[in-house]
Amino acid sequence: MKLILHPGHAKCGSTTIQRFLRVNRDLLFKNDVLVPDLNFRFPGERGFVVNSESPRKFFREIMESVDLSKLVERLNFLKRSHPDKTLLISAENLTVALAGIGKGIHSLLSDFFEDVHIVYYIRPQDTYMLSSWQQWGYKSGVSLNEFCVKNNIPDYSGVVRSLKSIYSKPRIDVVPLNKNALLGDGLISDFLKRVSFPKLDFTYSNDLANVSLSPVLCDFLSNYNFLFKDHHENYAEDYILRYLNDKSVFFERVDGYFNKEERLKILNSRSESNRFLHNHFFSELSFQDVFYGHLSYFDNLKLDEYEFKYQEISEALNVRRIYVYSIFSRFFSRVR
């Protein structure tokens, strides 16, 4: 059997790829590609959950229980029932723990599959840290700077080296989320070309999922972190989208919020790691363009425009401070 493994990285288009796989799961199944549901079950199997998310939950439970028996049972079932099909796993928590039980998961997959193709997407670490804070960090009540100090900056080459050491002669594609690196016209087009899927009537969009709140709004909400049960809770984003829309000022990027000096500090701390990946996986691209090219917008950033946008959102928050707090309080008291 063949394994196609998309282990993330988190905040590198994983949700977009998983949305595509979920929508096209039945079509892929009919063409000998198995995409497991959240419990690692498959179409036609008892207990299969239609339109469910990726098997992140399944792997998270294995990691928490430190017990591989469920994965062994599922892989044995797969070998008996679908010996000639390809298994496709997309779960970004498979890059979180590559020692202990995490290594055990990959070692087990390596034992079951002789043909392994790993597709691993990355992005500049400064953009990863900002995006992570906008999705998770502010819900813990910390500022962006505090988040960057307290959390590890991704070491993508460390992930790749670990995977190479576990799997026997895997094919690995390391792909920067950069227009010059992606094949076709976007992320899904690139993924389809790399895994060599047959040309089918897929339903998909190349638009990235996970709309991010404005960093100014995230900073405001970090003062009310008691509204969130944990950092995975997305009620705030969903609620604001429902009552406003993604064109609202509360979704403005606010270029310049994360200053260039702090970004460079993060990128330079992983320069050696990034150089390794560049030399071994995409040397035909410009290292400077892949990891530093996005910082060019600071050269054209006008301070008065940035200050105006920041002030605009801040004033909107001041006007709506009591309103935002009250609707969140009512909403969260209702859903708990």
C-alpha positions as CSV (number, residue, x, y, z in Angstrom):
1,M,0.0,0.0,0.0
2,K,1.0,3.6,-0.6
3,L,0.9,6.4,2.0
4,I,0.5,10.0,1.2
5,L,1.3,12.0,4.3
6,H,0.5,15.7,4.7
7,P,1.7,16.5,8.3
8,G,1.2,20.2,8.1
9,H,2.8,22.4,9.2
10,A,0.1,24.2,11.2
11,K,-0.9,27.6,9.8
12,C,0.5,26.6,6.4
13,G,-2.7,25.9,4.4
14,S,-3.6,22.7,6.3
15,T,-7.3,23.7,6.7
16,T,-7.6,24.5,3.0
17,I,-6.2,21.1,2.0
18,Q,-8.4,19.3,4.6
19,R,-11.5,21.1,3.4
20,F,-10.7,20.0,-0.1
21,L,-10.2,16.4,1.0
22,R,-13.4,16.4,3.0
23,V,-15.5,17.7,0.1
24,N,-14.0,15.2,-2.3
25,R,-13.6,12.2,0.0
26,D,-16.2,10.1,-1.8
27,L,-14.8,10.8,-5.2
28,L,-11.3,10.0,-4.0
29,F,-12.6,6.7,-2.4
30,K,-14.1,5.7,-5.8
31,N,-10.7,6.2,-7.3
32,D,-8.8,4.1,-4.8
33,V,-7.6,6.9,-2.4
34,L,-8.7,6.6,1.2
35,V,-9.2,9.8,3.3
36,P,-10.1,8.9,6.9
37,D,-12.6,10.7,9.0
38,L,-11.9,12.2,12.4
39,N,-12.0,8.6,14.0
40,F,-9.8,7.1,11.2
41,R,-12.8,5.4,9.6
42,F,-13.6,5.2,5.9
43,P,-16.7,5.6,3.6
44,G,-18.9,2.5,3.7
45,E,-17.6,1.5,7.1
46,R,-19.9,1.3,10.2
47,G,-19.4,4.4,12.3
48,F,-18.0,6.5,9.5
49,V,-18.8,10.2,10.0
50,V,-19.8,12.0,6.8
51,N,-18.3,15.4,6.2
52,S,-16.1,15.1,9.3
53,E,-12.8,16.8,9.7
54,S,-9.3,15.3,9.4
55,P,-8.1,12.6,11.9
56,R,-6.4,15.1,14.1
57,K,-8.7,14.1,16.9
58,F,-7.8,10.4,16.5
59,F,-4.1,11.2,16.7
60,R,-4.5,13.6,19.6
61,E,-6.3,10.9,21.6
62,I,-3.5,8.5,20.9
63,M,-0.9,11.0,22.0
64,E,-2.8,11.8,25.2
65,S,-3.4,8.1,26.0
66,V,0.2,7.1,25.0
67,D,-1.4,4.0,23.4
68,L,-0.8,2.9,19.8
69,S,-3.3,-0.1,19.9
70,K,-6.1,1.8,18.2
71,L,-3.8,2.8,15.3
72,V,-2.6,-0.8,15.0
73,E,-6.2,-2.0,14.8
74,R,-7.1,0.5,12.2
75,L,-4.1,-0.2,10.0
76,N,-4.7,-3.9,10.2
77,F,-8.3,-3.4,9.1
78,L,-7.0,-1.3,6.2
79,K,-4.6,-3.9,5.1
80,R,-7.3,-6.6,5.1
81,S,-10.1,-4.5,3.5
82,H,-8.3,-2.2,1.1
83,P,-4.8,-3.7,0.3
84,D,-4.6,-2.0,-3.1
85,K,-5.7,1.5,-2.2
86,T,-3.7,4.6,-1.3
87,L,-4.1,6.1,2.2
88,L,-3.9,9.9,2.5
89,I,-3.5,11.4,5.9
90,S,-3.7,15.1,6.6
91,A,-3.2,16.0,10.2
92,E,-0.9,18.9,11.3
93,N,-0.5,17.6,14.9
94,L,1.7,14.9,13.4
95,T,4.5,17.5,13.3
96,V,4.0,18.6,16.9
97,A,5.6,15.7,18.8
98,L,8.2,13.8,16.9
99,A,9.7,12.0,19.9
100,G,8.0,9.6,22.3
101,I,4.5,8.6,21.2
102,G,4.7,11.0,18.2
103,K,7.7,9.1,16.9
104,G,5.8,5.9,17.7
105,I,3.0,6.9,15.4
106,H,5.3,7.6,12.5
107,S,7.3,4.4,13.1
108,L,4.1,2.4,13.0
109,L,3.1,4.0,9.7
110,S,6.6,3.4,8.3
111,D,6.3,-0.3,9.2
112,F,3.0,-0.6,7.4
113,F,3.8,1.3,4.2
114,E,6.8,0.7,1.9
115,D,5.8,3.5,-0.5
116,V,5.6,6.9,1.4
117,H,5.2,10.3,-0.1
118,I,5.4,13.3,2.3
119,V,4.2,16.7,1.3
120,Y,5.2,19.4,3.8
121,Y,4.2,23.1,3.4
122,I,6.1,25.9,5.2
123,R,6.0,29.7,5.5
124,P,8.3,32.4,6.9
125,Q,8.4,32.0,10.7
126,D,7.5,35.6,11.4
127,T,4.2,35.2,9.5
128,Y,3.6,31.9,11.3
129,M,4.0,33.5,14.7
130,L,1.7,36.3,13.8
131,S,-0.9,34.0,12.3
132,S,-0.7,31.6,15.3
133,W,-1.2,34.4,17.8
134,Q,-4.2,35.7,15.8
135,Q,-5.8,32.2,15.9
136,W,-4.7,30.9,19.3
137,G,-2.4,33.1,21.3
138,Y,-4.6,36.0,22.1
139,K,-7.2,33.7,23.6
140,S,-4.6,32.9,26.3
141,G,-4.5,36.6,27.3
142,V,-1.1,37.4,26.0
143,S,0.2,40.1,23.6
144,L,1.9,39.3,20.3
145,N,5.3,40.0,21.8
146,E,4.7,37.9,24.8
147,F,3.5,35.1,22.6
148,C,6.6,35.2,20.5
149,V,8.8,35.0,23.7
150,K,6.9,32.2,25.3
151,N,6.4,29.9,22.2
152,N,8.9,28.1,20.1
153,I,9.7,29.4,16.6
154,P,9.1,26.6,14.1
155,D,12.2,24.7,13.1
156,Y,11.0,23.2,9.8
157,S,14.3,21.5,9.0
158,G,14.1,19.7,12.4
159,V,10.7,18.2,11.4
160,V,12.1,17.1,8.0
161,R,15.2,15.5,9.5
162,S,13.1,13.6,12.0
163,L,10.7,12.3,9.3
164,K,13.6,11.2,7.1
165,S,15.1,9.3,10.0
166,I,11.9,7.4,10.7
167,Y,10.6,6.5,7.3
168,S,12.6,4.3,4.9
169,K,13.5,6.2,1.8
170,P,10.4,8.5,1.7
171,R,9.8,10.9,-1.1
172,I,9.6,14.3,0.6
173,D,8.4,17.6,-1.0
174,V,9.1,20.6,1.2
175,V,7.1,23.5,-0.4
176,P,7.1,27.2,0.7
177,L,3.8,29.0,0.5
178,N,5.3,31.3,-2.2
179,K,3.8,32.0,-5.6
180,N,7.1,31.0,-7.3
181,A,7.1,27.7,-5.5
182,L,3.5,26.5,-6.0
183,L,2.7,24.5,-9.1
184,G,-0.4,25.7,-10.9
185,D,-2.6,28.6,-9.7
186,G,-2.7,28.0,-5.9
187,L,-2.3,25.6,-3.0
188,I,-4.8,23.0,-4.0
189,S,-3.5,22.9,-7.6
190,D,0.0,22.4,-6.2
191,F,-1.1,19.6,-3.9
192,L,-2.9,17.8,-6.7
193,K,0.1,18.0,-9.0
194,R,2.5,16.8,-6.3
195,V,0.5,13.8,-5.3
196,S,-0.2,12.9,-8.9
197,F,-4.0,12.4,-8.5
198,P,-5.9,11.4,-11.6
199,K,-7.7,14.3,-13.4
200,L,-11.1,14.1,-11.8
201,D,-14.0,16.5,-11.5
202,F,-12.9,17.8,-8.1
203,T,-14.7,20.5,-6.2
204,Y,-12.3,23.0,-4.7
205,S,-11.1,26.6,-4.3
206,N,-7.5,27.8,-4.1
207,D,-8.6,30.4,-1.6
208,L,-7.0,29.9,1.8
209,A,-9.3,29.1,4.7
210,N,-9.3,30.5,8.3
211,V,-10.0,34.3,8.1
212,S,-8.0,36.1,10.7
213,L,-9.2,38.8,13.0
214,S,-7.4,42.1,12.8
215,P,-4.3,42.0,15.2
216,V,-5.7,45.2,16.8
217,L,-9.0,43.3,17.6
218,C,-7.0,40.3,18.9
219,D,-5.0,42.6,21.2
220,F,-8.3,44.0,22.5
221,L,-9.8,40.5,23.0
222,S,-6.7,39.3,24.8
223,N,-7.9,41.4,27.8
224,Y,-11.1,39.2,27.9
225,N,-9.5,35.8,27.6
226,F,-11.9,34.4,30.2
227,L,-14.4,34.3,27.3
228,F,-12.6,31.4,25.8
229,K,-12.6,27.9,27.2
230,D,-9.4,27.1,25.4
231,H,-7.3,28.4,22.6
232,H,-9.0,26.2,20.0
233,E,-12.4,27.9,20.5
234,N,-13.5,29.9,17.5
235,Y,-16.8,31.3,18.7
236,A,-15.5,34.9,18.6
237,E,-14.5,34.7,14.9
238,D,-17.7,32.9,14.0
239,Y,-19.9,35.4,15.9
240,I,-18.2,38.5,14.5
241,L,-18.5,37.0,10.9
242,R,-22.2,36.3,11.5
243,Y,-23.0,39.9,12.7
244,L,-20.5,41.8,10.5
245,N,-18.5,40.2,7.6
246,D,-14.9,39.6,6.6
247,K,-14.9,43.1,4.9
248,S,-15.3,44.7,8.3
249,V,-12.6,46.9,9.7
250,F,-12.2,44.2,12.4
251,F,-10.6,41.9,9.8
252,E,-8.1,44.5,8.4
253,R,-4.5,43.2,8.2
254,V,-3.0,46.4,9.5
255,D,0.4,46.1,7.8
256,G,3.1,47.2,10.2
257,Y,1.4,46.0,13.4
258,F,4.3,43.5,13.8
259,N,7.3,45.6,13.1
260,K,10.1,44.7,10.8
261,E,12.8,44.5,13.5
262,E,11.0,41.9,15.4
263,R,10.2,39.9,12.3
264,L,13.9,39.9,11.3
265,K,14.9,38.8,14.7
266,I,12.6,35.7,14.3
267,L,13.7,34.9,10.8
268,N,17.4,35.3,11.5
269,S,17.1,32.9,14.5
270,R,16.1,30.2,12.1
271,S,18.3,31.2,9.2
272,E,20.5,28.1,9.4
273,S,17.5,25.8,9.5
274,N,15.9,27.6,6.5
275,R,19.2,27.5,4.6
276,F,19.2,23.7,4.9
277,L,15.7,23.3,3.5
278,H,16.5,25.8,0.7
279,N,19.7,23.9,-0.3
280,H,18.0,20.4,-0.3
281,F,14.5,21.0,-1.5
282,F,14.0,24.2,-3.4
283,S,17.4,25.6,-4.4
284,E,16.0,26.8,-7.7
285,L,14.2,29.5,-5.8
286,S,15.7,32.7,-4.3
287,F,16.3,32.2,-0.6
288,Q,15.8,35.9,0.0
289,D,12.5,35.9,-1.9
290,V,11.1,32.8,-0.1
291,F,11.9,33.9,3.5
292,Y,12.4,37.7,3.4
293,G,10.6,38.8,0.2
294,H,7.3,39.6,2.1
295,L,9.1,42.2,4.2
296,S,9.4,44.5,1.2
297,Y,6.0,46.0,1.9
298,F,7.7,47.8,4.9
299,D,9.7,49.8,2.4
300,N,6.6,51.3,1.0
301,L,4.6,51.5,4.2
302,K,3.7,55.1,5.0
303,L,3.6,55.7,8.7
304,D,0.7,58.1,8.5
305,E,-1.4,55.4,6.6
306,Y,-0.5,52.8,9.2
307,E,-1.3,55.1,12.1
308,F,-4.6,56.0,10.5
309,K,-5.7,52.4,10.0
310,Y,-4.6,51.6,13.6
311,Q,-6.5,54.6,14.9
312,E,-9.6,53.7,12.8
313,I,-9.8,50.2,14.3
314,S,-9.0,51.4,17.8
315,E,-11.8,54.0,17.6
316,A,-14.2,51.4,16.4
317,L,-13.3,49.3,19.3
318,N,-13.7,52.2,21.8
319,V,-17.2,52.9,20.4
320,R,-18.2,49.3,20.4
321,R,-16.3,48.2,23.6
322,I,-19.4,47.8,25.7
323,Y,-21.4,46.4,22.8
324,V,-18.7,43.8,21.8
325,Y,-18.2,42.8,25.4
326,S,-21.9,42.4,26.0
327,I,-22.7,40.4,22.9
328,F,-19.7,38.1,23.6
329,S,-20.8,37.7,27.2
330,R,-24.4,36.8,26.2
331,F,-23.2,34.5,23.5
332,F,-20.7,32.6,25.6
333,S,-23.1,32.2,28.5
334,R,-25.5,30.7,26.1
335,V,-23.2,28.1,24.5
336,R,-21.6,26.9,27.7
